[in-house]
Structures are given as structure tokens and as C-alpha cells.
Amino acid sequence: YTNVLQSMRNTYSTGKICPYSQQVCDLENEGLSLEPDIEAVIATSTDYDELEYVWKSWRDASGAKIRENYKEYVRLSQEVAEANGFNDTGEMWRSRYETENFIENLEELWSQVEPLYDELHTYV
């Protein structure tokens, strides 16, 4: 479990992509890392094509490489949950909250926030 998590963290934290302006590059010397490079592009760029390129490239550089480890992480998490008397990982995670009606509380909060979310989503 720990090895799987560490492998995913390592892949995510060390992934690099080539800049949009130089899509074929030497990743070691010219590649953009997530922090601060890619985050800065996402925060400041208004170029749709650049944002799409960065998003897809980052997903390929990190997410695609993590896929198999993530499947193993999910399997192991389920195994841990069941070994501790829970039906699934979600139930185990929710047990950390200090309320018996966590889901109901969350649904109530969402019903209060949802109209604002819908307005913001429509605006954007």
C-alpha cells in the first residue's frame, strides 16, 4: 500500500511536459514541472489551445503513468476497509467524521450552495 502511494506521488511530483511554444523539447532541461510552471500557465493563460495542450500533456505525463498503480491502490484500499469491518473505502473515510448523519448534513449543505454554484457555472 505504502509503495503504491509513494510511486504515485513520485510520478505526479516529477512529471514534466514540454512548453506549448516548444512542444518537442529536452524534458530534463526545458520541461515544465507542475509547480510552479504548469500551475502558472493554467492560472494566467487565456489561450484555449495552450490550456488544452498543457492539460492533455500533463495528464499523459502523470495520470496515464499512474493508472495501474491507482487501480492497485483502489483494490488495496477496499481490502483494508473490509478488514476493518467497513463495506467499502467510502464508508471507512466517512467514519472519520464525528457525526452519524454526515451524508445528510452534506446533502443539506449542497442544497444551500447549489444555487450559487449554478449561477457561477452559468456565468463562466
MITI-968495 format. One record per atom (N, C-alpha, C): x, y, z. Coordinates in steps of 0.05 Angstrom, whole numbers, plus 32768, in hexadecimal, padded with zeros to 4 digits. Layout:
BEGIN
XYZ/...
This chain:
BEGIN
80117FE88000/800080008000/801280198000/8025801A8012/803680318014/804780347FFB/8051801E7FF0/8061801F7FD8/8051802A7FC0/803780227FBF/8026802B7FA9/802280497FAB/801C80527FC4/8018806F7FC8/8031807F7FC1/804880757FCA/806180837FC5/806780847FA8/8062806F7F9A/8066806E7F7D/805580837F6F/803B80847F76/802980987F6A/803280B47F71/803A80BA7F8A/804380D47F91/805C80DC7F81/806E80C97F7F/808780CE7F70/808180D57F53/807180C57F46/806980CA7F2A/805D80E67F27/804A80EC7F39/803C81067F38/804F811D7F3C/8061811B7F50/807181317F57/808981357F44/809181217F35/80A881247F24/80A181267F06/808881247EFF/808081257EE3/808681407ED7/808D81407EBE/809281597EAF/808681577E94/8080816F7E89/807681717E6D/808581867E5F/808581857E45/8091819A7E35/807F81B27E34/808B81CA7E32/807A81E27E30/806A81E27E16/805481F07E17/804281F27DFF/805281FE7DE7/806382117DED/8072821F7DD8/8089820D7DCC/808F81F77DDA/80A481E57DD1/809C81C97DD8/808981BE7DC9/807D81A57DD1/808F818C7DCE/80A581907DC1/80BA817B7DC0/80D281887DCE/80D9817D7DE5/80EE818A7DF5/80FE81747E05/8113817D7E11/8122816C7E23/8115816F7E3F/8105815B7E47/80F6815D7E60/810881647E78/811F81587E79/8131815C7E8F/8138817A7E93/813F81877E7D/814881A37E7E/813381B87E78/812081B17E68/810C81C47E5F/80EF81BE7E68/80EB81A77E74/80D1819F7E7C/80C581AF7E92/80AA81B17E92/809C81BF7EA7/809281AB7EBC/809781B27ED5/808D81A17EEB/807281AC7EF4/8064819D7F04/804981A57F0D/804B81BF7F1C/805D81C07F30/806181D87F40/807D81E37F3B/807F81FB7F34/806B82107F30/806282137F13/807082057F01/806D820B7EE4/805082067ED9/804781EE7EDB/802D81E77ED0/801681F67EDE/801881F87EF8/800482077F07/800382247EFE/801A82307EF8/801B824C7EEF/800D824F7ED4/8012823C7EC2/8005823C7EA7/7FE7823B7EAB/7FDE82287EBB/7FC182257EBF/7FB4823D7ECC/7FC3824A7EDE/7FB982617EEC/7FB8827B7EDB/7FCA827C7EC7/7FCD82967EB9/7FC582957E9C/7FC7827E7E8F/7FC2827D7E72/7FA482807E6C/7F9F828E7E56/7F8482907E4C/7F8282837E30/7F9782767E28/7F9882697E0E/7F8D824C7E11/7F7682487E05/7F69822E7E07/7F7B82177DFE/7F88821B7DE8/7F9982057DDD/7FB081FF7DF0/7FBC82137DFC/7FD1820F7E0F/7FC782007E27/7FB182097E32/7FA581FC7E49/7F9E81DE7E44/7F9381DA7E2D/7F8C81BE7E25/7FA581AD7E22/7FBA81B87E16/7FD381AA7E12/7FDF81A37E2E/7FE081B77E3F/7FEC81B37E5A/7FDD819E7E69/7FC281A07E69/7FB1818C7E77/7FB681707E6D/7FB4816C7E53/7FB781527E47/7FD481477E4B/7FE781587E48/800381507E4B/800981477E68/7FFF81577E7B/800381507E97/7FF581367E9E/7FDD81337E93/7FCE811A7E98/7FDE81027E8E/7FE981057E76/7FF980EF7E6A/801380EA7E7A/801F81007E84/803880FD7E93/803580F37EAF/801D80F67EBA/801980ED7ED6/800380D97ED8/7FEB80E07ED1/7FD480CF7ED5/7FD680B47EC7/7FDE80B57EAE/7FE1809B7E9F/7FF580897EAC/800A80947EB7/801F80837EC3/801680797EDE/800480877EEB/7FFA807F7F06/7FE4806A7F04/7FD880677EED/7FBF80577EEA/7FC1803C7EF7/7FD4802C7EF2/7FD680117EFD/7FDA80117F1B/7FEB80247F24/7FEF80267F41/7FD5802F7F4F/7FC680407F42/7FAD804A7F4D/7F9980337F50/7F9880227F3C/7F86800A7F3E/7F8E7FF97F56/7FA87FF57F5A/7FB27FE67F70/7FAB7FF47F8B/7FAE800E7F8B/7FA7801E7FA3/7F8A801A7FAA/7F78801B7F97/7F5C80177F9C/7F567FFB7FA7/7F637FE87F9B/7F5F7FCC7FA4/7F697FC97FC1/7F807FD37FC6/7F8B7FD17FE1/7F7B7FE07FF6/7F717FF87FEE/7F6080088000/7F477FF98007/7F3B7FEC7FF3/7F237FDC7FF8/7F297FC5800B/7F407FB88007/7F487FA28018/7F4C7FAB8035/7F587FC28039/7F5C7FCE8053/7F417FD48060/7F2F7FE08051/7F157FE7805B/7F067FCE8065/7F067FBA8054/7EF87FA1805C/7F057F948074/7F1F7F958075/7F2D7F89808C/7F277F9780A6/7F1E7FB180A4/7F177FC080BB/7EF97FC380C0/7EEA7FB180B3/7ECD7FAF80B8/7EBC7FC380A8/7EC67FD08094/7EB77FE28084/7EAE7FD4806A/7E987FDE805E/7E8F7FD38045/7EA07FDC802D/7EAB7FF4802F/7EBC7FFE8019/7ECE80148024/7EDF801E8013/7EF28033801A/7EE4804D8021/7ECF80538012/7EC0806C8018/7EB4806C8034/7EA98055803C/7E9F80538057/7EB58056806C/7ECC804B8066/7EE3804E8079/7EEB806C807B/7EED807A8064/7EF480968065/7EDF80A68074/7EC680A1806F/7EB080B0807C/7EB080AC809A/7EBA809580A3/7EBA808F80C0/7ECB80A280D0/7EDD80B080C3/7EEF80C280D0/7EE180DC80D9/7ECA80E180CE/7EBB80F980D5/7EAB80F380EF/7EA8810780FF/7E9C8103811A/7E7E8105811A/7E7180FE8105/7E5480FF8104/7E4980E680F7/7E3380DC8102/7E2780C480F7/7E1880CA80DD/7E1080E380DA/7E0080EA80C2/7E1080FC80AF/7E2980F580AA/7E3B8104809A/7E308108807E/7E2680F38071/7E1B80F58056/7E0481098055/7DF281068068/7DDA81188068/7DE38135806C/7DF7813A807E/7E0181558082/7E0E81608069/7E1D814F805B/7E2A81578042/7E15815E802D/7E00814E802B/7DEB81538017/7DDC816D801D/7DD881738037/7DCB818C803F/7DDD81A48038/7DF681A2803E/7E0981B78036/7E0981BC8018/7E0A81A68009/7E0A81A87FEC/7DF181B67FE2/7DDA81AF7FED/7DC181BC7FE5/7DC281DA7FE9/7DD181E37FFD/7DD382008002/7DE7820D7FEF/7DFC81FF7FE7/7E11820A7FD7/7E0B82077FB9/7DFC81F37FB2/7DF781ED7F96/7DEC82047F85/7DD982147F8F/7DD0822B7F7E/7DE7823E7F77/7DF982447F8A/7E0F82557F84/7E2282477F70/7E27822E7F74/7E38821E7F61/7E2C82207F45/7E13821C7F42/7E06821C7F28/7E0882387F1B/7E05824D7F2B/7E0982687F20/7E25826D7F17/7E3982657F27/7E5582687F20/7E5C82587F07/7E5282407F06/7E57822F7EEF/7E4B823B7ED6/7E3382467ED8/7E2782527EC1/7E36826B7EB8/7E40827A7ECB/7E4F82927EC5/7E6A828B7EB7/7E7882777EC1/7E9182707EB6/7E8D82647E9B/
